[in-house]
Amino acid sequence: MFLKAVSHEDAGFLLRLVQFTKSPGSLIQTRLRGLGKCLPLSCNWGEEGCSTVKRITFPLWARVMLWSLILLYVLLFGLISVQRHRAFLTTAFDLGNFDQAIWNTLHGQPFRLTNIEGVETHLAIHVSPILLAIAPLYLLWSDPSLLLWLQSILLGLGAYPLFRLVHRRAFPEWGEPWASLVGLGFAVVYFLFPALESANLFDFHTATLASPLLLFAFYALEEERWGRFTLFTLLAMACKEDIPLLVGMLGLYLLLRKRWRIGAPVLAVSALWFFLATGVILPAFDRSGVSPIASRYHHLGRDAGEILGSLLRHPGQALSALASPENLTYVRNLLTPVVFLPLAAPEVFLLGAPTLAVNLLSADLFMHQLEGFHYAVALVPFVVLSGAVGLLRLAREVKRRLPRAGHWVLALGMLMVLSSSLAYHRAHGYSPLALGFHWPKLTTHHRLGEQMARRIPPQAVVSALPRLNPHVTQRRTVYSLDRFEEGHLARIGDAEYVWVDVTNFWPLHPNDLKAGIETLLKGDFGIETAEDGWLLLRRGAPVKVFPEAFFSFVRPRSGEPAYPVEVDFTPPGQDAPALRLVEFSISVEPRINRLLSPRFPFSASLTYMTKVRLCWQALAPLPQNLRLYPFFYDDSTGQILEDTTLRPMVEAIWYPPYRWQRGETVCTETIPWDVGEDFAVGLGVMESENWQEEEGRWRAKVNRSPIILRLFEDNTWVRLIGVRGGKPQEERRSFRPPSLAHPVNLRLGEEILLLGYDVTPPLRSALHRGESIRLTLYWQALKPMEESYTVFVHLYDAKGTLIAQEDSIPCKGNYPTIWWLPGEVVSDTYLLTIPEVYEAGEALLAAGMYVPDSGERLPVSNPEGKVLGDKAELGVFSLRPIACLNGQGLCAIIYEGGKLF
């Protein structure tokens, strides 16, 4: 029993004591050996005899849960990664770059890369010899998706050594099941870490592979399996030129524990490889200044030696840069998922210090972002592992002082870590548990692109847009078509094929892409094939005219949620409409803004990427200078937030309105853009480049719509829909009469029917001053109206004197009659308050409509057509008499029977 109560540090001390005194207690000595062989994570630096040869197994249920978590992660993020690729969301940087370099390596041209201008080898931008080990895998499956699966599998497997490390650290002190539960808890934290998921989904990078390899290396170090340790450290260093800095920290860690024979060679080899990679290989191949050192650390020096010298000569500048507010926010957010527990285990957390410094000293602002890219992924193992060590260390200290509280502190700490991790993941993560998550959609358009990629001869030189590029990089030479200069598309070179998707034009402006394609068609290139916005040009092809199949991307799509409408636009000075809007739809997708660090780490900075799709029909030939003008504006101020001036609709560029045939339906779509979460969508049509020139606007008329559309500025534009909190606010029209307490069916003029009304309190009720009548009128439009009528609601006393009234445009001024559609039912509410002075007796309630300019009322007629006057008499109330007490100047209401109120 005594032995079971001994902690592992104490056991180590007792073991050395037994060995020193040569005690014959062999059984005791044997038991103490097992306990005394503790983990380096629990040892003090420099402590001798602290070994990890003792292997600890963990129960079957923990193994099942661990491998289930790993499998779930691998499947989820592997599928998302591949789906992103198939949906053409991966890019030349860097999936295309790595795919081409690996493919060329397999085919006898190691590291050949042509995607970057002025670069002929991957060694000019990164030193990643691990590509030599990956290349043979292409013999099994030669596809960029293999890299995405490989990345997901390795990141998922990183949870295994992490679990084992935490379990081994926890077991001697806490035993089962606590060791397994804590290990599984931090495996979940690892999988929820947004920086890890971000790297997993941001194309493919060999630097991402280093993260799990470092975990395996550290686990091998803990178990003192030096062969495995050597293998994993070599593989990690082969991933990227700065990873040797992290391996060097492992060597320093061993030195501080006085493992000279292992630590010194590790430190020496890692330092030698780092300076060889950054000081010799990169400068030798980088002739255009595109390497990370040349482009990201130019403010510190041209190579590793100059950078190191600058840091040594001017340490204050480096410290000042590291302590900037942006960098402090970076560190704060890095530690938030593990509630800053790594500060209790600095010897583990600081193993990632080189990567932290590399990111925070960079001039590349993207490297200062935890999420959105892959630059922070190498920090994840050390943050999560040091968080576990910190929690176990704090719980152990509490247990030493308060033995009964130890387990409670451990459980509470684990709960806090999981809660914080989940909350941070909710605001910043990439899984379905996170805000802004959206599954990449694979459409028929994307499948057409995959088919077109397969039609390109594998030996041909291709220039393709960046998002198309990774689908054609398995060839000797390929270019990334990413610039437009002096009227030409750059990076065509000796390309035999040019491949673009006019609907996925990033990073070019759609106008520039069209101008560049037109220039190519005027030259050596012709159209090889074109369909649904996909365009494959071939040098020497005779066809110069776009086939009809190319324009299928402007046609309506089935199955899309849309509002079927009929809004006619009529040119100035004409009576007949020439253009009709037949449907529209709006998409507002919340996405986490990765480029902004929120003030509060658990709050997500959301952007709302909005796009509007509009489908049109030409009713007559359209002028060449016609411009479709959807715009987004502030509903309260009228200020335009975004329009199509800088970001035009692609469909209108490639298939402009003047080419539309009478009766055909053409759909245009705004470029997705962040216009905020509260706005409204307006739409106009004009024959001018300046919206402020009202004389060029076409008049709009709403003939049919399931929702309320509002017309403004002499009917020259229509408000389609409003958005609040990122959600479209549908104001549905009603065409079905409700159940009415008081149906009347009175006609006002020839255009409006008063179906009936509801009133509170009921008719014939006795009223006194200060009380109110709430009246809801139900109108029905009989035909379109050109006049905006004003509603009046009047209350007359017994002498016929008007004592209360409310006059207003229907619906508190928000829904004038010119917006009503035939058959539409409108609910319209008014409130009348009984005044201080009136004539007692019956009070008549009446309502009607009049022309605001002239005051002329609409005649009211019954269902038989008999004119009843200029107002609809709805019913009567009883007004109680008012009496004043003699000489008191005090008035009171007299109830029936003379009783004072």
N, C-alpha and C positions, 0 to 999 in steps of 0.2 A: 504494500500500500504506500509505503514511503516513496518508492521509485515512481509510482504513477503521479505523485504530487509534485515531482521535481520538474522544473521547466527545462527546456533544452539548453539554454545558456548555462544554467546551474549544473546540468548533467555533464556538460563539457568540462566545466571546472572540476567537478568531482572525479571525472575520469582521469584527468591529468594528476589529480591528487593521489588517486589510487596507484597510478603508474609510478609516481615519484616515491611513494612509501613502500613499493613492492609488496602490497598487501596480498595475501594468498586467497582472498575472496574472489575466485575465478568466476563464480556465477554472477556476483554483483558486478564484477568488471565487464562481463559480457553484456549484461543488461544496460550498463551505463554507456557502453560503446554505441549501442543502437540509438540511445537518446542523445549522446554527445556529438554525434556526427551531424552537425546542424547546417542550415543553409547559409551561404554567404549573405543573402539578403537579411539574415538575422544576426550576422556577425559584425563585429567592429572591424574597421579597416586595420590591417596589420596583425589581426589575431591569428596565431599559429594553430595548426591542427584542426581548423574548421573545415570539414570535408563534407561532401554530399554523395558519397558512394552509396549510402543507404538509400535504397529505392522504396518508394511508398506507392502502393496501388490505391485505386479508388473504386468505389462500389459500382455494380452493374447499372443501377438506376442513374447514377451520375454520368456514366459513359453513354448511355442511351440518350439522355437529355443533351449532353454536349454535342454528340454527332448529329442529333436532330436539329439543333441550332445551326450547326455548320452547314448541313444539307439545305436547310431553309434559306439561309443567307445566300449560298452559292446559286441555288435555283432562282431565287428572286432577282438578285442583281445580275446574274448571268443572262437571264431572259430579258431584263430591262435593257442591258447593254446591247444585246444583239438586236432587240427591237428598235432601239435608237439608231443603230447602224442601218437596219433595213428601211427605216423611215427617213433616211438621209439627214440625220442629225449629227453624225460624226463628221470630222473634217480632215483636211490634209494635215493640219497641226493638231494631234500628232499621230493619229491612227494611220493616215496615209503615209507619213514619213517612215514610221517603223515597219509597216507592211512592205513597202518597196525595198527598204534596206535589208530586211530578212529574206525576202524573195530573191533579191540579187545575190545575197550571201550564199543561199542554197544553190544558185545557178552560176557559181564560179566568179562572182564579182563582189567580194566581201565589202559590206557597208555602203555600196553604191546608193547615192541619193541625189535626185535631180529636182525635187519639188521646190527647193529653195534656190532663189537666184544667186548665182556665184558660188554654189556649193555642189561638189561632186561626190562627197562621201559623208556619211553620218558622223564620222570622226571629227568633222569640222564644227559640229555643234555639241555633241556629247560623246564621251568615251564610255561605251556600253558593250564590252566584249561578251556579255551574256547573250547577245544576239546570235553568237556562234552556237550556243547550246540550244537556242530556241529554233533555229533554222531547220534542223532535221525533223521537227514536228510537222513541218509543211509537207513532208513526204506522206504523212497520214491524211492531212486535210489542208489543202492550200487555200486558205480563205482568211480574211481579216477577223472573222468571227472567232477563229481559234484563239487569237490573241485576247479577245474580250473574255472568252470562257477561261482561259489560262489565268488571267488577272483576277477574275472572280473566285476561282478555285483556290488560288494561293492566298488571297486575302481571307477567305473563309477559313482555310486551314490554320491561319495565324492564331485563331482562338484556341487551338489545341495546346501549343506550348505555353500560351498565356494562362490557361486553366491549370496546367501542370505546375507552373511556377507559383501561382497563388495557392494552390492546394498544398504543395510541399511546404510553403511558408506557414500556412495556417495549421497543418495537421499536428505537429508536435505540441502546440499550445492548446488547440481547441478540439482536436479529434474529429471523428465523424459524428453526425452529418455536417457539422459546421464548416469543415474545410471544403467539402464539395459544394455546399450552398454558396459560400463566398466565392469560390472559383467560378461557378456557373453565373453568379451575379455579375462578376467583372467580365465574363465572356459576353454577356448581354450588353454591358456598357461599351465594350469594344465594338460590337456590331452596330450599336446605335450612334457611334461617334460620327458626326456629320463629315468631318475631314476625311475619314476613311471611305465613307460612301461616295463623297464627292470625287475622290481620286478614282474610285471604281467606275464611275459613270463618265468621267471626263476622258473619253477616248481610251488610248492605251499608252502607258509610259513604263519604261523599265524601272524608273525610280520608285514606282508604286510597288513593284515586286520586292524591293529591298525591305519593305516594312515587315512582312511575315518572315522573311529570311533572317532578319536581325533577331526576331523573337525566337526562332529555332536556334540561332547561334547562342543567344543568352541562356536558353534552356539547356543546351549542351554544356555550356560553361558551368551551370549549376550542378549538373550531374557529373561533371569532370570527364565528359566523353570528348576528348580532345580531337579525335579524328573527325567526328561530326562537327565539332566547333570549327575546325579548320575548313571543312567543306562549306559550311554555311557562311562563314565570314568571307571566303573567297567568292562565292556566288553573289553575296551582297555587294562586295566591292566592285564586282563586274557589272553591276546594274547602272552605275552612274559615277561620274568623276568625283562627286563630293561625298559619297557614301563612305570612303575610307576614313573620313573624319569621325564618323560614328563608330566605325570599327576600332579606330584609334582610342576612342573613349573606353571601349571594352578592355583594350590593352592597359590603359591607365588604371582602370578599375582593378585589374589583376595585380598591377604593380603596387597599388596602395594596400592590397591584401598580402603583399609580399610573395606573390606568385611570379618570381623573377624569371624563371625559365620559360614561362609561357607568355607572360605579359610583355616582356621586353621584345621578343620577336614580333608579336602582334603589333605593337606600337611602331616598331621600325618598318615592318612591311607595309603597314597602312600609310605611314608618312611617305615612304618611298613611292608607293603607287599613286598617292595623291599628287605629289609634285611631278611625277612622271606624266600623269594624265593631264594635269592643268598647265604644267610648265613646259612640256615637250610636245606631247601628242596634239593637243588642241591648237597651240600656235603654229605647229607644222602644217596642219590641214586647213586652218581657218585663214583664208586669204581675203575675206570680205568683211570681217568684224561682226559676224553673226553669232559667235559662240556666247554662252551665258556670261563668261567672264568679261568678254569684250563689250557686250551690250548692256549688262546689268550692273557691273561694278567699275565702270569707267571712271567714276568719281574717286575711286580708291587706287586704281592702277590698271596696267595693261595685262598683267599676268599674276599668277599666284604669289610670286616673289615680291612684286611691287605692292600688292594688296597687303601682304603680311608686314612689309616694311612700313607702310602707311599706318597700319593699325598700331604698330609698336612705337612709331615716332609721335603719333597724335592720338593717344588713347582717349583723350577727353572728347574729341569729335565723335569717335565711335560710340562712347558711352552716352553722349548727348543724343545721338541719332537713335540709339536703342531705347532711350527713355522718353521718346516722343509720345504725345497723347495717343496717336494712332497705334503705336506699338504696344503701349500699356493696355489698350483695349484688346489688342490681339492676344496678349498673354492672359488677360482676365477671362476672355471667352474660351481660351484653350483649357483653363483650369476649372471653369464653371461646371462642366458635366460631372467632375469628380470632386465637387465642393472643396477645391483647393487642398485636398489631402496630400498631393505630391509635395507640398511644402514640408510635410512631416517626414518625407523620405527623399531629401535632396540628392543623396548619393545615386539614386536611381533616376530621378527626374533629369539631373544634369547630364546624364549620358546622351540626351538629345540636344544639348546646348549648341553643338556645331550647326545643326540644321536650323535651330532657332535663330542663331546669328546670321546664317546665310540668307534666311528669308527677310529678317528685319533690317539688314544692312543693304539689301538690294535696292536699286533705283527703279525696279519694275514694281509698280503699284499692285499688280496682280499677286505678287508674292507676299504681300502684306494682308492677304485675305485668307482666312482659315478655310472657307468653303468656296465652291465654285470652280476650283482648280485642283491640282494634285500636290501643291508645294508643301503642305503641312502633313502629308500622310506619314512621313518617317518619324514624326513626333508622337503619333498615336500610341505605339507600343510602350514608350517610356512614360507617357502621361498616365495611361491606364494602369500599367504595372506599378508605378510609384504611388498611384492612388490607392491600390490594394495594400501595398506595404505600409503606407501611411495610416490607413484605417486599422490594420492589424497591430501596428505599433502603438497607436493611441489606446486601442481596446486592451492591449496587454498591460499598459501602464495603469489603466484604471483597475484592471483585475488584480494587480499587485497590491493596490491600496485598498480596494473594495472588492474582495473576491466574488461576492454575490452579484455585483453590478457589471462584471466583465461581459457576460453574454448579452445582457440588455444593451450595453453600449455597442457591441458588435452588430447586433440585430438592428438597432436604431440607425447606426452609421450606414449599414448596407442599404437600409430603406431610404435614407437621405440621398445616397449616391444614385440609386436607381431612379428615384423621383426627379432629382436634378438632371440626370442624364436624359430621362424621357421628356422632361419639360424643355430642355435645350434642343433635343432632337425634334420636338414638335415645332419649334420655331425655325430651325435651321436644317433639318435633315432632308433625306431624299427617299425614304421608304413610304409606303402607304400610310404610315402613322403620322407623317409630317404634313403641315399646312403647305399648300401649293403643289402637292404631289399630283402628277398627271401621267397616266400611262401613255407612252408614245403610240400614236394611232398609225396603223399601216393601212393605206388606201389603195385603190386600184391604180391611182397615179404613181404611187411608189413601185408597185409591181411592174408597171410599164417601164419604169426606169431601170429596174433590175434586168428586165429582158433586153433593153437597149444596150446595157453595159456588156451583155454576153455577145452582142452582134459585132463588137469592135474586135478586129483581129488581134490576137495576143502579142504579135510582134510589132504592132503599129505604135508610133509615137503619138501620145495623146496629150492635149491640153484641156483641162476640165475645171469647172468651178470648184472651190474648196470643199463643198459638201458632197459633191459628186466624186471628187478625187479619190477617196479611199476605195471606191468600187472599181477602179481601173489601175491601181498602183502595182499590180503584179506584172510588171513589164520592165524592160531595161531603162526606158526613158519615159517620164511623165512629168507634166508641168502643172502647177497650180495657177489657174487663171484668176488672179486676184487684184488686178490693177487696170485702170483705164487712163492712158496717157496720150495727150496730143491727138485726140480723135481716134485712137486705136486701142484695141485690147492688148495689154502687155503679156509677155510670156507665151507667145505663140511659137516663136522660133521655127524649128524644123518639124513641127507637129504635122502629122498627116490627118489627124482628126481633131475637131474641136467639139466638145460636148457640154451643153448647157441645159439648164431647166429655167425657163423664163419666170416660173412661179417661185423659184428658190434661188434668187439672184445674189444673195449675200456673198461677199462684202461689197459688191458693185451696186451703184445706183441703177434702178431699172432703165432710166433714160440712157445711161452710159452703155449698158449692156445692149440695148437695141441699136444704138448708134454703132457700137463695135461690130455687131453681127452684120449690119447693113454694109459696113466697110469691107468685111471679109467676103460677103457675097458679090461685091463689086470687083473683087480681086480673084484669087485663084480658087477660092473655096465655093462649093456648091452644096446643096442639101442632099445628104445621103438618106436620112429618114427623119420624120418629124411627126409627133403625135402628142396631143394633150399637153402642149407646152414644152415637151421634150424636143430638143433640136440637136441632131448630130450632123455636123458639117464634115465634108471630106475634101481634101485638096484634089482638084481636078474634076469633081462631080459636076455634071452639066446643068442640073436643076437649080434654078435661082428663085423660083416662086414657091411660097409656102403652100403646101397642100391643105385641103379642107380639114383633114384629120388633125392638123396642128392646132386648130382653133377650138377643139373640143373642150379645152379648159375654160372657155367662156360660156359654156352651155349650162343649163340648170342641172343640178344633181339631185337624184332621188334620195328620199329618206332624211333630208336635212330639216330641222325645225325651222319654220319660217312663218311670217305673217302674210297671208295672201291679202293683197290690197289692190285698189285701182285708183291711182293718183295720176291725173292727166296734167301735162305741162303744155301750155300754149304760147307760141312766140308772140312778142310784142306786136300789136297792130293787126293780129289775126284773130279769127273767131274759132277756128277748128284746132283741136290739140294735135301735136305732132309727135309727142313722146309720152309713154305711159309707164309708170312704175307698177309692176304686177306683184312683186313680193319683196320682202326684205327679212333679214335675220341679223341678230347681234350676238357676238360671242365675247364674254368677259372672263378671262382666265386669271385667277390670282396666282402669282408666282413670288417666291421669296427673292428679295433683292439681295443678291450675293455680294454686291459691290459696296454696300453700306453696312457699317457696324452699328447696330442699334444701341442706344444708350443703356437699355436694360437687356441683358443677354437672353432672357426668356421670352422677349417680345420679338415677333417676326416683322421685319420691314417688308411689307408686301407691295408689289407692283401689280397693276391690273392691266394685262395686255388685252386690248380691245380691238376688235375688227367688226366691220359691218359689211354684209353682203347684200347687194342690190340687184334685182333682176328687172330688165326693161324690155319694152316692145316699141319698135319704131312704127308709128302710125302714118308717117309720111317721110319723104326724103329729108335728111337732117343736114344742117349746114356744116361746113368743114371746121369752123371755129367754135363749135358747140363744146361746152365744158360741163361735165357733171360735177356737182359740187356738194358732196357730203362733208359735214364739219361737226366738230364736237365743241360744245360751249357750256359755260357756267349758266345754269338755269336761273340763278338769282340775279346775276349782273348782266347777262347777255354777252360776256366776253368770250371770244373764240379761243379755245384752248389748243386746237389742232385741226388742220384741214389737209387737203391733198396738194398743197402748193409744193412742199418739199418732198413729200412721200406720195407720189401719184398712184392711182390704181393701175396695176400692171395690165389688166385686160383692156383698159381704154388706151393704153400705149400701143399694144400690138394689134388691137382690133378697134380702131377709133370709131365713134358713133357715125361719122359720115359714110362709113362702109356698111353700116347695118342695113339689111334688107327689110322692106316693109313686112311686118307681121312676125319676124323672127324674134326669139327671146334671147337676150344676151345678159349675162351676169357679171358684175364687176365687184371687186372686193378691196376694201381699204387695207393698207399694210398694217399688221398688228403693231400697236403702239400704246405706251402707258399714258393715259390721259387722266389718271386719278380714279377715285372710287365714286365720286359724285359729279355727274355731268348729264347733259342731254344731247341727243343726236338730231341735227338739223339737216335738211336736204334742199338744195336749189339747183336750178339749171340756168345757164347763162351763155350768152354769146360775147363774153368779155373775159379778160384775164383778171380784172379787178372786181371783186364782189361788191365793193362800195358803189360801183356805178349801177344804180338801180334800174336805169333805163335799159340795160342789157339783160335783165332777168326775165325769165319766162314765168307766166302766171300759173299757179297751181290750183287744182280743184280735186277734192277728195270725193270719189264716187262710191267707194266701198272699202271697209276696213273693219276687222274684228276688234280693234282697239282704237282709242281716241287719238286722232291726229289733229294737231292744231296748226292753223295757218297764221302767218304774221306778215307785217310790212306790205300791206295791200296784196296779200295772197301771193307773195313772190317766193316764199319758202315755207316748208312744212316741218313741224317738230314731230319726229318719228316716235321717239321713246325717251324716257328718262332712266337714269341709273342712280341708285342710292346704295352706298355701302358695297359697291361692286356687284349689285344684283339689279337686273332690269325690272323696272316698275311698270307692270302692265295695267293700263286703265281700260278694262274691258268694256266694250259697248254692250248694251242690253237691248234685245229686240222682242223680249217676251214681257207682256204686261203682268204686273204683280197682282196679288189678291188685295183688293181695296176695301177699306171700311166704308168709303163714300164714293162709289162710282158716279160719274156725271156725264161723260162722253159729250162734252161741249166743244164745238169747233171754233177756233179763233182764226178769222180770215179764211184763207184757202190752204194754209200751210201747216197749221198746228192743231192738234187735238188734245184737249184737257181730259185725260182718262178719268181722273178722280183725285182724291186727296185723303190724307190722314191728318187728324188734328188732336192736340192735347192742350187743355182738358177737353172732354167731350162737348159737343154742341149742347146748348141750353143750360150749361153750367153757369152758376152765379160767380161773377168776377168782381174784384175790388182793386183799387189802385195798387200798382207795384207788381201785380201778378202778370204772367206772360202766357201768350198763346203760341204754341209751336205748330206750324203748319207745313206739311210736306205735300207739294204738288207733283203730279205725275203727268208729264207731257209726252206726246208722241208726234214725231215729225211726219208730215204727210208727203212732203216733197222737198227737194233742195231749196235752201233759202239764200237769197242774195243780201238780205237785210239782217242786221244784228238788233234784235228786239230787246227791249227792257221789260222786265216783269214788275208789276206793282201788286202789292198786297195791302188792302185797306181795311180799317175798322171804323164804322160810323156809329155814332150814338143815336138816341131816339129821335133827335131833331135832324138827323142826317148830316151832322157835323163830323168831319174827318178828325178822329182823335188819336189814331195810331196808324203808322204806315211804314213800309220798307220797299224801296225801289232798287232793283239791282239787275245787272246782267245775270242770267241763270247760273246757279251753282256758285254763288258769292263772287260773281264776275269772272269765273274761271272757264266757263263753257258757253260761249255765245252761240246763238242759234245758227250762225253761218257754218258752224262745224258739225251740225247735226246731220245725220244721214236719214233718208226715207225709211220709215218703219222703226227708227230708234226710239227707245223709251228712256226718258231722262227724269231722274229723281231730283227735286229742287226744294230745299228747306228754307223757311223763313221764321223769324221770331218777332212777335209784336208784344210790347209792354203797355199795360193799362196806365194812362197818365194820372196826374194828381187831380185834374178837373175834368168832369164829363157830365153828361145828362143821364140820370138814372133811367133804367128801362131796358128795352131790347137793344142789342148792339149787332149790327150787320157785318159779317165777314165777307169780303169780296176780293177777287183777283182778276188780273188781265195782263195784256201786253200792249206796248205802244212803241212807235218809232221815236227814238231818242232825239233826233234833230228837230222834228216838227211837233212832237207830243201827241200825234194822232194815234188814237187807240184802234186796235183791231176789233172788228165787230164780232160779237159772240152769238152763235146760233145753236139751237138744239139739234138732236139727231134727225128731226124732220125737216130741218133747214130753216126754221123760223128764227129770225133775228131777235135776240133777247135784249140787246143793248150793247154797250161798250165795256161791260164788265160781267164776270161770272159771279152771281150771288151764291155763296156757298152755304150759309146758315147763320143762325143767330145765337147770341149769348145773352145772359142777364147781367146788367150792370147794377150793382147795389147802390142805393142812394147814399149821399153824404150829408150829414147834419153837423152843426156847430153848437156847442154849449153856450148859452147866453152869457155874454160878458167875459168869457174866459179866453176867447180867441182860439179855442181848442176844438178841432173837428174830429168826429168819429163816424164810423160806418154803422148804420142802423140795420140790424137784421130784421127779418120778418117777425112781427109781434112786438116791435119797438124795443127789443133788448139791445143795450149798448154793447159794442164789440170791446 
